[in-house]
């Protein structure tokens, strides 16, 4: 290590609907970067992006990390920047490596990664291509399909398909014929189950399509399957490795945003009760999925598993997975023998590879 500590620009918040989760995740990452041996290795420079896209330096960001609560616009300095990105805060001049903890659009989709590339600065996590491909469910599914990776049957659609009665009817009929009910309607470019709905009949399907189309012009509809939900964490730059496999169980009809981020509504089993051979298949497929879309750094890869038929389907990749106390990514690595302190250290180190 260099004689001085490495300056890590911890950037969090953002304009997406996952703003509050991003703050909680960043607080966990900050705790890891400021504990144990990392206190000697790293100096954290927190950067907060508010809901309007304005960037704020440590004077604002540090207090938000402590409180864990997004400030109201009136609580921010009135002399602050205009809406959107115009320039990095002055303290960013000292940053050696950027660590984005920005879930969803404008953070997980290659946008901020492109900015770091233009700045010629190393950063934690997937690059522009891997981020963009994983964020857009249509592109991601096409890449998985080309790689021969098993997925549940799906239909891609566009908001324009709902613009007339005839095109809407054609879309609905193709979904009913190809997928049936129940099915899940998803915006292609939102994370953490935002905008997703389960349809058990035509009325619910139409409502789900309209909801998703308000959030994103690109849509995906997936066949519903009776399956366990498994997750595997991936870590590394030049060489990827997979964690133990975890399972999410819940009493809700499906794993929606509220169930995912409300304490007590879901249960995680780490490691998941699985045959060793099945766990190894999941681990191998997790790495293959990342390779299919060019993801390096970190990812959480989600699967559906029908144990009756021993059938695994790849669901999706999350390139900036949650890092909260309820989040699977750090728990999976902890169960694999990698502490939070070690995990964030490895992630920062992977940015320079």
C-alpha atoms as a printed R data frame, in Angstrom:
    type eleno elety resid chain resno       x       y       z
1   ATOM     1    CA   UNK     A     1   0.000   0.000   0.000
2   ATOM     2    CA   UNK     A     2   1.188   3.581  -0.527
3   ATOM     3    CA   UNK     A     3   2.532   5.525   2.422
4   ATOM     4    CA   UNK     A     4  -0.596   7.662   2.531
5   ATOM     5    CA   UNK     A     5  -4.086   6.236   2.731
6   ATOM     6    CA   UNK     A     6  -6.109   5.854  -0.455
7   ATOM     7    CA   UNK     A     7  -8.886   8.405  -0.818
8   ATOM     8    CA   UNK     A     8 -12.203   6.726  -1.655
9   ATOM     9    CA   UNK     A     9 -15.017   8.833  -3.066
10  ATOM    10    CA   UNK     A    10 -18.138   7.223  -1.610
11  ATOM    11    CA   UNK     A    11 -20.983   8.506  -3.759
12  ATOM    12    CA   UNK     A    12 -24.604   7.818  -2.803
13  ATOM    13    CA   UNK     A    13 -28.208   9.056  -2.963
14  ATOM    14    CA   UNK     A    14 -29.210   9.760  -6.540
15  ATOM    15    CA   UNK     A    15 -32.361  10.523  -8.508
16  ATOM    16    CA   UNK     A    16 -33.847   7.029  -8.551
17  ATOM    17    CA   UNK     A    17 -36.681   5.660  -6.461
18  ATOM    18    CA   UNK     A    18 -34.078   3.767  -4.433
19  ATOM    19    CA   UNK     A    19 -32.597   6.956  -2.984
20  ATOM    20    CA   UNK     A    20 -33.288   6.058   0.654
21  ATOM    21    CA   UNK     A    21 -31.947   2.514   0.253
22  ATOM    22    CA   UNK     A    22 -28.787   3.967  -1.296
23  ATOM    23    CA   UNK     A    23 -28.170   6.027   1.843
24  ATOM    24    CA   UNK     A    24 -28.559   2.959   4.051
25  ATOM    25    CA   UNK     A    25 -26.263   0.941   1.803
26  ATOM    26    CA   UNK     A    26 -23.634   3.682   1.799
27  ATOM    27    CA   UNK     A    27 -23.685   3.818   5.597
28  ATOM    28    CA   UNK     A    28 -22.808   0.108   5.684
29  ATOM    29    CA   UNK     A    29 -20.033   0.522   3.120
30  ATOM    30    CA   UNK     A    30 -18.692   3.494   5.078
31  ATOM    31    CA   UNK     A    31 -18.662   1.398   8.253
32  ATOM    32    CA   UNK     A    32 -16.609  -1.240   6.460
33  ATOM    33    CA   UNK     A    33 -14.156   1.288   5.043
34  ATOM    34    CA   UNK     A    34 -13.612   2.887   8.438
35  ATOM    35    CA   UNK     A    35 -13.112  -0.250  10.522
36  ATOM    36    CA   UNK     A    36 -10.163  -2.484  11.362
37  ATOM    37    CA   UNK     A    37  -7.195  -2.325   9.015
38  ATOM    38    CA   UNK     A    38  -9.176  -0.190   6.583
39  ATOM    39    CA   UNK     A    39  -8.764   2.808   8.893
40  ATOM    40    CA   UNK     A    40  -5.089   2.813   7.881
41  ATOM    41    CA   UNK     A    41  -5.752   1.998   4.229
42  ATOM    42    CA   UNK     A    42  -8.521   4.425   3.322
43  ATOM    43    CA   UNK     A    43  -9.849   7.909   3.807
44  ATOM    44    CA   UNK     A    44 -13.511   8.219   2.869
45  ATOM    45    CA   UNK     A    45 -14.688  11.312   0.979
46  ATOM    46    CA   UNK     A    46 -18.510  11.136   1.047
47  ATOM    47    CA   UNK     A    47 -20.390  12.694  -1.851
48  ATOM    48    CA   UNK     A    48 -24.187  12.955  -1.730
49  ATOM    49    CA   UNK     A    49 -26.421  13.301  -4.808
50  ATOM    50    CA   UNK     A    50 -29.815  14.722  -3.871
51  ATOM    51    CA   UNK     A    51 -33.122  13.803  -5.513
52  ATOM    52    CA   UNK     A    52 -32.678  16.580  -8.097
53  ATOM    53    CA   UNK     A    53 -29.246  15.301  -9.126
54  ATOM    54    CA   UNK     A    54 -27.187  17.956  -7.322
55  ATOM    55    CA   UNK     A    55 -23.811  16.819  -5.957
56  ATOM    56    CA   UNK     A    56 -22.870  17.772  -2.382
57  ATOM    57    CA   UNK     A    57 -19.505  17.405  -0.701
58  ATOM    58    CA   UNK     A    58 -18.590  16.029   2.742
59  ATOM    59    CA   UNK     A    59 -20.014  19.050   4.552
60  ATOM    60    CA   UNK     A    60 -23.503  17.801   3.670
61  ATOM    61    CA   UNK     A    61 -22.842  14.148   2.871
62  ATOM    62    CA   UNK     A    62 -21.155  13.146   6.134
63  ATOM    63    CA   UNK     A    63 -24.143  14.123   8.273
64  ATOM    64    CA   UNK     A    64 -26.512  12.189   5.989
65  ATOM    65    CA   UNK     A    65 -24.393   9.056   6.397
66  ATOM    66    CA   UNK     A    66 -24.704   9.420  10.167
67  ATOM    67    CA   UNK     A    67 -28.451  10.138  10.218
68  ATOM    68    CA   UNK     A    68 -29.325   7.684   7.458
69  ATOM    69    CA   UNK     A    69 -32.104  10.033   6.346
70  ATOM    70    CA   UNK     A    70 -32.363  12.036   3.140
71  ATOM    71    CA   UNK     A    71 -32.721  15.767   3.837
72  ATOM    72    CA   UNK     A    72 -35.643  17.800   2.629
73  ATOM    73    CA   UNK     A    73 -34.740  20.347  -0.080
74  ATOM    74    CA   UNK     A    74 -35.265  23.162   2.422
75  ATOM    75    CA   UNK     A    75 -32.637  21.608   4.694
76  ATOM    76    CA   UNK     A    76 -29.877  21.855   2.098
77  ATOM    77    CA   UNK     A    77 -27.755  25.010   1.828
78  ATOM    78    CA   UNK     A    78 -29.679  27.556  -0.227
79  ATOM    79    CA   UNK     A    79 -26.518  28.658  -1.987
80  ATOM    80    CA   UNK     A    80 -26.028  25.140  -3.363
81  ATOM    81    CA   UNK     A    81 -25.726  24.033  -6.991
82  ATOM    82    CA   UNK     A    82 -28.467  24.085  -9.596
83  ATOM    83    CA   UNK     A    83 -30.363  20.960 -10.604
84  ATOM    84    CA   UNK     A    84 -28.328  18.146 -12.095
85  ATOM    85    CA   UNK     A    85 -24.591  17.574 -12.352
86  ATOM    86    CA   UNK     A    86 -22.441  20.583 -13.201
87  ATOM    87    CA   UNK     A    87 -19.158  19.814 -11.477
88  ATOM    88    CA   UNK     A    88 -17.751  17.627  -8.731
89  ATOM    89    CA   UNK     A    89 -17.482  19.161  -5.265
90  ATOM    90    CA   UNK     A    90 -14.035  20.614  -4.575
91  ATOM    91    CA   UNK     A    91 -13.171  17.741  -2.224
92  ATOM    92    CA   UNK     A    92 -13.411  15.297  -5.153
93  ATOM    93    CA   UNK     A    93 -10.045  16.587  -6.394
94  ATOM    94    CA   UNK     A    94  -8.409  14.371  -3.778
95  ATOM    95    CA   UNK     A    95 -10.304  11.189  -4.669
96  ATOM    96    CA   UNK     A    96  -8.156   8.259  -5.856
97  ATOM    97    CA   UNK     A    97 -10.910   5.677  -6.403
98  ATOM    98    CA   UNK     A    98 -14.655   6.161  -6.751
99  ATOM    99    CA   UNK     A    99 -17.068   3.847  -4.945
100 ATOM   100    CA   UNK     A   100 -20.621   4.337  -6.282
101 ATOM   101    CA   UNK     A   101 -23.485   3.154  -4.079
102 ATOM   102    CA   UNK     A   102 -26.214   4.381  -6.400
103 ATOM   103    CA   UNK     A   103 -29.020   1.894  -6.931
104 ATOM   104    CA   UNK     A   104 -31.243   2.150  -9.979
105 ATOM   105    CA   UNK     A   105 -31.222   4.656 -12.879
106 ATOM   106    CA   UNK     A   106 -28.401   7.215 -13.111
107 ATOM   107    CA   UNK     A   107 -26.182   5.058 -10.938
108 ATOM   108    CA   UNK     A   108 -26.537   1.394 -11.831
109 ATOM   109    CA   UNK     A   109 -27.114   1.820 -15.556
110 ATOM   110    CA   UNK     A   110 -23.665   2.887 -16.742
111 ATOM   111    CA   UNK     A   111 -24.389   6.623 -16.486
112 ATOM   112    CA   UNK     A   112 -22.092   7.525 -13.612
113 ATOM   113    CA   UNK     A   113 -19.624   4.855 -14.760
114 ATOM   114    CA   UNK     A   114 -19.347   6.753 -18.045
115 ATOM   115    CA   UNK     A   115 -18.545   9.911 -16.113
116 ATOM   116    CA   UNK     A   116 -15.768   8.127 -14.235
117 ATOM   117    CA   UNK     A   117 -14.419   6.844 -17.547
118 ATOM   118    CA   UNK     A   118 -14.344  10.399 -18.909
119 ATOM   119    CA   UNK     A   119 -12.554  11.476 -15.729
120 ATOM   120    CA   UNK     A   120 -10.096   8.585 -16.278
121 ATOM   121    CA   UNK     A   121 -10.613   7.509 -12.694
122 ATOM   122    CA   UNK     A   122 -10.839   3.936 -11.364
123 ATOM   123    CA   UNK     A   123 -14.133   2.939  -9.779
124 ATOM   124    CA   UNK     A   124 -15.694   0.025  -7.939
125 ATOM   125    CA   UNK     A   125 -18.092  -2.284  -9.756
126 ATOM   126    CA   UNK     A   126 -19.096  -3.090 -13.306
127 ATOM   127    CA   UNK     A   127 -18.136  -0.922 -16.255
128 ATOM   128    CA   UNK     A   128 -20.377   0.980 -18.642
129 ATOM   129    CA   UNK     A   129 -21.365  -1.984 -20.809
130 ATOM   130    CA   UNK     A   130 -21.967  -4.467 -17.987
131 ATOM   131    CA   UNK     A   131 -23.935  -1.903 -16.004
132 ATOM   132    CA   UNK     A   132 -26.127  -0.841 -18.930
133 ATOM   133    CA   UNK     A   133 -26.769  -4.401 -20.115
134 ATOM   134    CA   UNK     A   134 -27.708  -5.610 -16.638
135 ATOM   135    CA   UNK     A   135 -29.958  -2.646 -15.942
136 ATOM   136    CA   UNK     A   136 -32.003  -3.048 -19.121
137 ATOM   137    CA   UNK     A   137 -33.940  -6.298 -18.733
138 ATOM   138    CA   UNK     A   138 -34.571  -6.591 -22.475
139 ATOM   139    CA   UNK     A   139 -30.860  -6.348 -23.315
140 ATOM   140    CA   UNK     A   140 -29.909  -8.594 -20.409
141 ATOM   141    CA   UNK     A   141 -32.368 -11.314 -21.432
142 ATOM   142    CA   UNK     A   142 -31.167 -11.167 -25.025
143 ATOM   143    CA   UNK     A   143 -27.583 -11.687 -23.861
144 ATOM   144    CA   UNK     A   144 -28.587 -14.583 -21.600
145 ATOM   145    CA   UNK     A   145 -30.536 -16.124 -24.465
146 ATOM   146    CA   UNK     A   146 -27.540 -15.834 -26.794
147 ATOM   147    CA   UNK     A   147 -25.353 -17.492 -24.156
148 ATOM   148    CA   UNK     A   148 -27.798 -20.400 -23.851
149 ATOM   149    CA   UNK     A   149 -28.689 -19.659 -20.213
150 ATOM   150    CA   UNK     A   150 -32.112 -20.927 -19.064
151 ATOM   151    CA   UNK     A   151 -34.745 -18.276 -18.298
152 ATOM   152    CA   UNK     A   152 -38.471 -18.373 -17.684
153 ATOM   153    CA   UNK     A   153 -40.501 -17.640 -20.868
154 ATOM   154    CA   UNK     A   154 -40.859 -13.894 -21.477
155 ATOM   155    CA   UNK     A   155 -42.232 -11.298 -23.882
156 ATOM   156    CA   UNK     A   156 -40.597  -7.951 -24.612
157 ATOM   157    CA   UNK     A   157 -42.858  -4.974 -25.245
158 ATOM   158    CA   UNK     A   158 -42.796  -1.211 -25.681
159 ATOM   159    CA   UNK     A   159 -45.005   1.524 -24.285
160 ATOM   160    CA   UNK     A   160 -46.007   2.352 -27.859
161 ATOM   161    CA   UNK     A   161 -47.734  -1.044 -28.008
162 ATOM   162    CA   UNK     A   162 -50.377   0.430 -25.700
163 ATOM   163    CA   UNK     A   163 -51.044   3.493 -27.856
164 ATOM   164    CA   UNK     A   164 -54.000   2.016 -29.776
165 ATOM   165    CA   UNK     A   165 -56.656  -0.574 -29.048
166 ATOM   166    CA   UNK     A   166 -55.501  -2.844 -31.877
167 ATOM   167    CA   UNK     A   167 -51.823  -2.904 -30.888
168 ATOM   168    CA   UNK     A   168 -52.754  -3.295 -27.224
169 ATOM   169    CA   UNK     A   169 -54.995  -6.252 -28.039
170 ATOM   170    CA   UNK     A   170 -52.243  -7.893 -30.094
171 ATOM   171    CA   UNK     A   171 -49.799  -7.524 -27.205
172 ATOM   172    CA   UNK     A   172 -52.226  -8.898 -24.635
173 ATOM   173    CA   UNK     A   173 -53.118 -11.844 -26.859
174 ATOM   174    CA   UNK     A   174 -49.439 -12.683 -27.424
175 ATOM   175    CA   UNK     A   175 -48.817 -12.599 -23.676
176 ATOM   176    CA   UNK     A   176 -51.845 -14.746 -22.906
177 ATOM   177    CA   UNK     A   177 -50.903 -17.241 -25.615
178 ATOM   178    CA   UNK     A   178 -47.189 -17.349 -24.930
179 ATOM   179    CA   UNK     A   179 -47.095 -16.978 -21.154
180 ATOM   180    CA   UNK     A   180 -50.553 -17.331 -19.624
181 ATOM   181    CA   UNK     A   181 -51.412 -16.317 -16.080
182 ATOM   182    CA   UNK     A   182 -50.023 -15.515 -13.629
183 ATOM   183    CA   UNK     A   183 -47.347 -13.355 -15.194
184 ATOM   184    CA   UNK     A   184 -45.175 -10.474 -14.022
185 ATOM   185    CA   UNK     A   185 -44.992  -7.092 -15.756
186 ATOM   186    CA   UNK     A   186 -41.756  -5.153 -15.312
187 ATOM   187    CA   UNK     A   187 -40.279  -1.851 -16.465
188 ATOM   188    CA   UNK     A   188 -37.046  -2.803 -18.212
189 ATOM   189    CA   UNK     A   189 -34.860  -0.229 -16.442
190 ATOM   190    CA   UNK     A   190 -35.857  -0.026 -12.792
191 ATOM   191    CA   UNK     A   191 -34.481  -2.080  -9.905
192 ATOM   192    CA   UNK     A   192 -35.600  -3.409  -6.526
193 ATOM   193    CA   UNK     A   193 -39.035  -4.475  -7.797
194 ATOM   194    CA   UNK     A   194 -40.050  -0.849  -8.469
195 ATOM   195    CA   UNK     A   195 -43.002  -0.722 -10.863
196 ATOM   196    CA   UNK     A   196 -43.397  -4.505 -11.035
197 ATOM   197    CA   UNK     A   197 -46.847  -6.044 -10.782
198 ATOM   198    CA   UNK     A   198 -48.294  -9.536 -10.807
199 ATOM   199    CA   UNK     A   199 -51.183 -10.177 -13.179
200 ATOM   200    CA   UNK     A   200 -53.625 -13.035 -12.654
201 ATOM   201    CA   UNK     A   201 -56.097 -11.970 -15.361
202 ATOM   202    CA   UNK     A   202 -56.468  -9.616 -18.308
203 ATOM   203    CA   UNK     A   203 -57.624  -6.672 -16.227
204 ATOM   204    CA   UNK     A   204 -54.567  -6.893 -13.958
205 ATOM   205    CA   UNK     A   205 -52.311  -7.383 -16.988
206 ATOM   206    CA   UNK     A   206 -53.557  -4.193 -18.621
207 ATOM   207    CA   UNK     A   207 -53.179  -2.270 -15.368
208 ATOM   208    CA   UNK     A   208 -49.643  -3.618 -14.927
209 ATOM   209    CA   UNK     A   209 -48.664  -2.679 -18.457
210 ATOM   210    CA   UNK     A   210 -49.987   0.856 -18.001
211 ATOM   211    CA   UNK     A   211 -48.116   1.219 -14.694
212 ATOM   212    CA   UNK     A   212 -44.837  -0.051 -16.112
213 ATOM   213    CA   UNK     A   213 -45.178   2.122 -19.229
214 ATOM   214    CA   UNK     A   214 -45.412   5.245 -17.068
215 ATOM   215    CA   UNK     A   215 -42.004   4.434 -15.637
216 ATOM   216    CA   UNK     A   216 -40.128   3.158 -18.688
217 ATOM   217    CA   UNK     A   217 -40.899   2.819 -22.421
218 ATOM   218    CA   UNK     A   218 -39.281  -0.629 -22.522
219 ATOM   219    CA   UNK     A   219 -41.224  -3.425 -20.827
220 ATOM   220    CA   UNK     A   220 -40.770  -7.100 -20.052
221 ATOM   221    CA   UNK     A   221 -43.484  -9.615 -19.155
222 ATOM   222    CA   UNK     A   222 -42.413 -12.909 -17.592
223 ATOM   223    CA   UNK     A   223 -44.259 -16.154 -17.016
224 ATOM   224    CA   UNK     A   224 -44.965 -16.783 -13.336
225 ATOM   225    CA   UNK     A   225 -43.442 -19.964 -11.951
226 ATOM   226    CA   UNK     A   226 -43.771 -21.760  -8.615
227 ATOM   227    CA   UNK     A   227 -40.173 -21.683  -7.477
228 ATOM   228    CA   UNK     A   228 -37.774 -20.886  -4.677
229 ATOM   229    CA   UNK     A   229 -35.806 -17.632  -5.005
230 ATOM   230    CA   UNK     A   230 -32.049 -18.101  -4.780
231 ATOM   231    CA   UNK     A   231 -29.270 -15.509  -4.847
232 ATOM   232    CA   UNK     A   232 -25.519 -15.757  -5.340
233 ATOM   233    CA   UNK     A   233 -22.908 -13.007  -4.962
234 ATOM   234    CA   UNK     A   234 -20.032 -12.542  -7.397
235 ATOM   235    CA   UNK     A   235 -16.784 -10.688  -6.717
236 ATOM   236    CA   UNK     A   236 -13.608  -9.968  -8.648
237 ATOM   237    CA   UNK     A   237 -12.130  -8.171 -11.633
238 ATOM   238    CA   UNK     A   238  -9.882 -10.282 -13.847
239 ATOM   239    CA   UNK     A   239 -11.180 -13.470 -12.216
240 ATOM   240    CA   UNK     A   240 -14.714 -13.813 -10.844
241 ATOM   241    CA   UNK     A   241 -15.616 -15.992  -7.887
242 ATOM   242    CA   UNK     A   242 -18.989 -16.868  -6.419
243 ATOM   243    CA   UNK     A   243 -20.203 -16.914  -2.812
244 ATOM   244    CA   UNK     A   244 -22.327 -19.516  -1.103
245 ATOM   245    CA   UNK     A   245 -25.945 -19.502  -2.272
246 ATOM   246    CA   UNK     A   246 -28.702 -17.858  -0.244
247 ATOM   247    CA   UNK     A   247 -32.473 -18.086  -0.343
248 ATOM   248    CA   UNK     A   248 -35.193 -15.504   0.248
249 ATOM   249    CA   UNK     A   249 -38.490 -16.655   1.750
250 ATOM   250    CA   UNK     A   250 -41.530 -14.483   2.358
251 ATOM   251    CA   UNK     A   251 -45.234 -14.688   3.146
252 ATOM   252    CA   UNK     A   252 -46.294 -12.066   0.595
253 ATOM   253    CA   UNK     A   253 -47.700 -13.057  -2.784
254 ATOM   254    CA   UNK     A   254 -44.347 -12.103  -4.319
255 ATOM   255    CA   UNK     A   255 -41.096 -10.388  -3.384
256 ATOM   256    CA   UNK     A   256 -42.098  -6.761  -3.938
257 ATOM   257    CA   UNK     A   257 -40.305  -3.564  -2.852
258 ATOM   258    CA   UNK     A   258 -42.094  -3.346   0.513
259 ATOM   259    CA   UNK     A   259 -41.358  -6.969   1.368
260 ATOM   260    CA   UNK     A   260 -37.745  -6.563   0.292
261 ATOM   261    CA   UNK     A   261 -36.929  -3.532   2.445
262 ATOM   262    CA   UNK     A   262 -39.267  -3.826   5.445
263 ATOM   263    CA   UNK     A   263 -37.859  -5.625   8.446
264 ATOM   264    CA   UNK     A   264 -39.701  -8.802   9.380
265 ATOM   265    CA   UNK     A   265 -41.517  -9.344   6.080
266 ATOM   266    CA   UNK     A   266 -38.962 -11.722   4.604
267 ATOM   267    CA   UNK     A   267 -36.502 -14.329   5.809
268 ATOM   268    CA   UNK     A   268 -33.074 -15.044   4.392
269 ATOM   269    CA   UNK     A   269 -31.445 -18.445   4.623
270 ATOM   270    CA   UNK     A   270 -27.671 -18.284   4.230
271 ATOM   271    CA   UNK     A   271 -26.514 -20.714   3.089
272 ATOM   272    CA   UNK     A   272 -29.642 -22.017   1.394
273 ATOM   273    CA   UNK     A   273 -30.674 -25.598   2.165
274 ATOM   274    CA   UNK     A   274 -29.652 -27.112  -1.161
275 ATOM   275    CA   UNK     A   275 -27.868 -30.224  -2.388
276 ATOM   276    CA   UNK     A   276 -24.182 -29.519  -2.894
277 ATOM   277    CA   UNK     A   277 -24.474 -30.220  -6.617
278 ATOM   278    CA   UNK     A   278 -27.268 -27.646  -6.977
279 ATOM   279    CA   UNK     A   279 -25.280 -24.999  -5.120
280 ATOM   280    CA   UNK     A   280 -22.325 -25.611  -7.423
281 ATOM   281    CA   UNK     A   281 -24.591 -25.228 -10.479
282 ATOM   282    CA   UNK     A   282 -25.880 -21.918  -9.168
283 ATOM   283    CA   UNK     A   283 -22.335 -20.679  -8.535
284 ATOM   284    CA   UNK     A   284 -21.206 -21.690 -12.021
285 ATOM   285    CA   UNK     A   285 -24.252 -20.101 -13.649
286 ATOM   286    CA   UNK     A   286 -23.771 -16.883 -11.645
287 ATOM   287    CA   UNK     A   287 -20.289 -16.448 -13.081
288 ATOM   288    CA   UNK     A   288 -21.478 -17.396 -16.586
289 ATOM   289    CA   UNK     A   289 -24.281 -14.830 -16.354
290 ATOM   290    CA   UNK     A   290 -21.813 -12.084 -15.453
291 ATOM   291    CA   UNK     A   291 -19.541 -13.082 -18.308
292 ATOM   292    CA   UNK     A   292 -22.488 -13.007 -20.740
293 ATOM   293    CA   UNK     A   293 -23.104  -9.298 -20.110
294 ATOM   294    CA   UNK     A   294 -19.539  -8.204 -19.350
295 ATOM   295    CA   UNK     A   295 -19.975  -7.669 -15.610
296 ATOM   296    CA   UNK     A   296 -16.936  -7.491 -13.341
297 ATOM   297    CA   UNK     A   297 -16.331  -6.063  -9.872
298 ATOM   298    CA   UNK     A   298 -19.445  -7.127  -8.007
299 ATOM   299    CA   UNK     A   299 -22.898  -8.467  -8.699
300 ATOM   300    CA   UNK     A   300 -25.745 -10.355  -7.102
301 ATOM   301    CA   UNK     A   301 -27.236 -12.912  -9.444
302 ATOM   302    CA   UNK     A   302 -30.807 -14.060  -8.784
303 ATOM   303    CA   UNK     A   303 -32.373 -17.391  -9.734
304 ATOM   304    CA   UNK     A   304 -35.663 -19.266  -9.645
305 ATOM   305    CA   UNK     A   305 -35.423 -22.902  -8.581
306 ATOM   306    CA   UNK     A   306 -38.088 -25.570  -8.997
307 ATOM   307    CA   UNK     A   307 -36.826 -28.329  -6.735
308 ATOM   308    CA   UNK     A   308 -39.542 -30.759  -7.935
309 ATOM   309    CA   UNK     A   309 -37.958 -30.862 -11.384
310 ATOM   310    CA   UNK     A   310 -34.488 -29.683 -10.317
311 ATOM   311    CA   UNK     A   311 -34.936 -26.779 -12.748
312 ATOM   312    CA   UNK     A   312 -32.912 -23.563 -12.443
313 ATOM   313    CA   UNK     A   313 -33.849 -20.368 -14.276
314 ATOM   314    CA   UNK     A   314 -31.667 -17.284 -14.328
315 ATOM   315    CA   UNK     A   315 -33.673 -14.249 -13.226
316 ATOM   316    CA   UNK     A   316 -31.447 -11.166 -13.271
317 ATOM   317    CA   UNK     A   317 -28.147  -9.528 -12.341
318 ATOM   318    CA   UNK     A   318 -27.847  -6.607  -9.936
319 ATOM   319    CA   UNK     A   319 -24.529  -4.824 -10.471
320 ATOM   320    CA   UNK     A   320 -24.880  -2.517  -7.458
321 ATOM   321    CA   UNK     A   321 -26.743  -4.752  -5.007
322 ATOM   322    CA   UNK     A   322 -28.074  -3.471  -1.716
323 ATOM   323    CA   UNK     A   323 -25.602  -3.198   1.154
324 ATOM   324    CA   UNK     A   324 -28.074  -2.618   3.992
325 ATOM   325    CA   UNK     A   325 -28.348  -4.753   7.128
326 ATOM   326    CA   UNK     A   326 -31.039  -6.783   5.323
327 ATOM   327    CA   UNK     A   327 -29.148  -7.097   2.046
328 ATOM   328    CA   UNK     A   328 -28.066 -10.444   0.714
329 ATOM   329    CA   UNK     A   329 -24.762  -9.437  -0.900
330 ATOM   330    CA   UNK     A   330 -22.726  -8.769   2.269
331 ATOM   331    CA   UNK     A   331 -24.488 -11.619   4.097
332 ATOM   332    CA   UNK     A   332 -23.552 -14.095   1.372
333 ATOM   333    CA   UNK     A   333 -19.901 -13.111   1.583
334 ATOM   334    CA   UNK     A   334 -19.931 -13.154   5.380
335 ATOM   335    CA   UNK     A   335 -21.186 -16.741   5.215
336 ATOM   336    CA   UNK     A   336 -18.394 -17.439   2.713
337 ATOM   337    CA   UNK     A   337 -15.825 -16.273   5.256
338 ATOM   338    CA   UNK     A   338 -15.360 -12.707   3.987
339 ATOM   339    CA   UNK     A   339 -16.046 -10.040   6.605
340 ATOM   340    CA   UNK     A   340 -17.511  -6.642   5.744
341 ATOM   341    CA   UNK     A   341 -14.096  -5.061   6.291
342 ATOM   342    CA   UNK     A   342 -12.454  -7.561   3.930
343 ATOM   343    CA   UNK     A   343 -15.266  -7.317   1.391
344 ATOM   344    CA   UNK     A   344 -15.118  -3.555   0.852
345 ATOM   345    CA   UNK     A   345 -11.314  -3.757   0.805
346 ATOM   346    CA   UNK     A   346 -11.436  -6.343  -1.984
347 ATOM   347    CA   UNK     A   347 -13.963  -4.274  -3.891
348 ATOM   348    CA   UNK     A   348 -11.797  -1.161  -3.709
349 ATOM   349    CA   UNK     A   349  -8.747  -3.165  -4.734
350 ATOM   350    CA   UNK     A   350 -10.620  -4.631  -7.708
351 ATOM   351    CA   UNK     A   351 -11.151  -1.115  -9.045
352 ATOM   352    CA   UNK     A   352  -7.472  -0.837  -9.830
353 ATOM   353    CA   UNK     A   353  -7.216  -4.143 -11.723
